[in-house]
Amino acid sequence: MVVVAAVVGCATQDIPQAHRGMIFDRTGAFAFYSGGRGFSGSALGPGTYFTGWYDELRMVDCSMVTEREPLTALTRDGVQFGLDIYVRFSADCSDEAIRSLLGELTPDVNRTTISTHKVYETFVRPAIGEAVREVVSPYRANDLNEKREELLGAIRKRFMDIMLQREKRTIVVREVNLSNLDFPDAMDAANVERAVQAVMRDKAIAERERVQAEIETMTMRRTLAEREGDVAAARIDRIGVALRRNPEYLQYDLQLKLPEIYRTAGAAGNLVLAAPNAAVLMQPHPRLPVPMEPINDGPPARRANPMIRHERSPDATP
């Protein structure tokens, strides 16, 4: 029973997850060298299968992977630069594709499994290199950096066209991305210098616009000052004409302001001011007639104005 169990246990084989395969029919002495017709039956999914003493399973890795492909391309003006292409793909694991892959490729993992790397090297790498060369060669080096998105779209489209035309039922491409553009050192230095010059140009333009704005502001302020001066001059002219017609208004206005002036001066210090005589401030206008005093033989009478002093002459007759 132990021998039978050992023989039966050795006659089974597993297909792991994300793999598909087929039974490879082999023969030997215990089978009297009958059979051995190679792949037989349909494609098998993950699981455990009875293989007998001689038969084996051949498998294809159907897992999805991402491969990075560094490439170099020559531009139209003879500049060679590098770029990185990332391709996310998986092997086509339909029944017909499994039979085709097992019939065209040799296993590279334990002599039983075709890996995704084997599929990539065989089908994807030549196609992506050809697509990059065909798309990049018409461009000049200076145009590549500005047309990166356009370049990526053209590479993806050309690569998918090549895969559909040549490699049917072998690869399922999920995504193609352009990750990096590696320019030569001289072009990198030139790009940096170009960027610096662009920044300096923008800064100079901004400074010029600021100066122009300040000039316009100063011009507008000057115009405003002239208009305000015109308004003030017109006001002064009107006030001057009015004062020439009514010069007594200045004395009247001063008389009204004196109480407040005294109040402020007294509150600010110890200065005591006496109010002036209203008769002194309110002098008659020169154009108005001044009443004549009556003639008297006696001593001259003091006038109503206390600020005018009358002195008697020494030789005057009393």
HUFENTA-V541894 format. One record per residue. N is the residue number from 1. RES is the residue in one small letter. NEAR is the number of other C-alpha atoms within 12 Angstrom. Layout:
N RES NEAR
N RES NEAR
This chain:
1 m 8
2 v 8
3 v 9
4 v 10
5 a 11
6 a 12
7 v 16
8 v 17
9 g 19
10 c 20
11 a 20
12 t 22
13 q 28
14 d 27
15 i 29
16 p 22
17 q 17
18 a 24
19 h 32
20 r 38
21 g 44
22 m 40
23 i 35
24 f 30
25 d 25
26 r 25
27 t 20
28 g 15
29 a 12
30 f 12
31 a 15
32 f 11
33 y 13
34 s 13
35 g 18
36 g 19
37 r 15
38 g 20
39 f 25
40 s 23
41 g 15
42 s 18
43 a 28
44 l 32
45 g 27
46 p 21
47 g 19
48 t 21
49 y 24
50 f 23
51 t 26
52 g 23
53 w 21
54 y 28
55 d 28
56 e 31
57 l 42
58 r 42
59 m 44
60 v 48
61 d 37
62 c 34
63 s 24
64 m 25
65 v 24
66 t 22
67 e 27
68 r 25
69 e 27
70 p 23
71 l 27
72 t 26
73 a 33
74 l 26
75 t 24
76 r 20
77 d 17
78 g 16
79 v 25
80 q 27
81 f 32
82 g 27
83 l 32
84 d 26
85 i 33
86 y 28
87 v 33
88 r 25
89 f 32
90 s 33
91 a 41
92 d 33
93 c 33
94 s 25
95 d 22
96 e 20
97 a 28
98 i 34
99 r 30
100 s 26
101 l 38
102 l 38
103 g 22
104 e 17
105 l 29
106 t 21
107 p 24
108 d 20
109 v 17
110 n 12
111 r 16
112 t 27
113 t 32
114 i 34
115 s 32
116 t 36
117 h 31
118 k 28
119 v 36
120 y 35
121 e 21
122 t 23
123 f 33
124 v 38
125 r 28
126 p 21
127 a 32
128 i 42
129 g 30
130 e 25
131 a 31
132 v 40
133 r 28
134 e 24
135 v 29
136 v 39
137 s 25
138 p 20
139 y 27
140 r 22
141 a 31
142 n 24
143 d 22
144 l 33
145 n 23
146 e 15
147 k 18
148 r 23
149 e 18
150 e 18
151 l 32
152 l 31
153 g 21
154 a 26
155 i 34
156 r 31
157 k 24
158 r 25
159 f 35
160 m 29
161 d 19
162 i 26
163 m 28
164 l 19
165 q 14
166 r 16
167 e 26
168 k 21
169 r 23
170 t 36
171 i 42
172 v 30
173 v 35
174 r 20
175 e 24
176 v 30
177 n 32
178 l 29
179 s 20
180 n 23
181 l 29
182 d 24
183 f 27
184 p 21
185 d 14
186 a 15
187 m 21
188 d 18
189 a 13
190 a 16
191 n 21
192 v 15
193 e 14
194 r 15
195 a 14
196 v 14
197 q 14
198 a 14
199 v 14
200 m 14
201 r 14
202 d 14
203 k 14
204 a 14
205 i 14
206 a 14
207 e 14
208 r 14
209 e 14
210 r 14
211 v 14
212 q 14
213 a 14
214 e 14
215 i 14
216 e 14
217 t 14
218 m 14
219 t 14
220 m 14
221 r 15
222 r 14
223 t 14
224 l 14
225 a 15
226 e 14
227 r 14
228 e 14
229 g 16
230 d 14
231 v 14
232 a 14
233 a 15
234 a 14
235 r 14
236 i 14
237 d 15
238 r 14
239 i 17
240 g 16
241 v 13
242 a 15
243 l 17
244 r 13
245 r 13
246 n 15
247 p 20
248 e 20
249 y 20
250 l 20
251 q 21
252 y 18
253 d 16
254 l 17
255 q 22
256 l 15
257 k 15
258 l 21
259 p 17
260 e 14
261 i 18
262 y 21
263 r 18
264 t 16
265 a 16
266 g 15
267 a 13
268 a 11
269 g 11
270 n 11
271 l 12
272 v 14
273 l 16
274 a 14
275 a 17
276 p 16
277 n 15
278 a 19
279 a 17
280 v 16
281 l 23
282 m 20
283 q 21
284 p 17
285 h 15
286 p 10
287 r 9
288 l 8
289 p 8
290 v 10
291 p 9
292 m 8
293 e 11
294 p 11
295 i 9
296 n 9
297 d 10
298 g 12
299 p 14
300 p 18
301 a 18
302 r 17
303 r 15
304 a 16
305 n 17
306 p 15
307 m 15
308 i 11
309 r 12
310 h 14
311 e 12
312 r 14
313 s 10
314 p 7
315 d 7
316 a 11
317 t 10
318 p 10
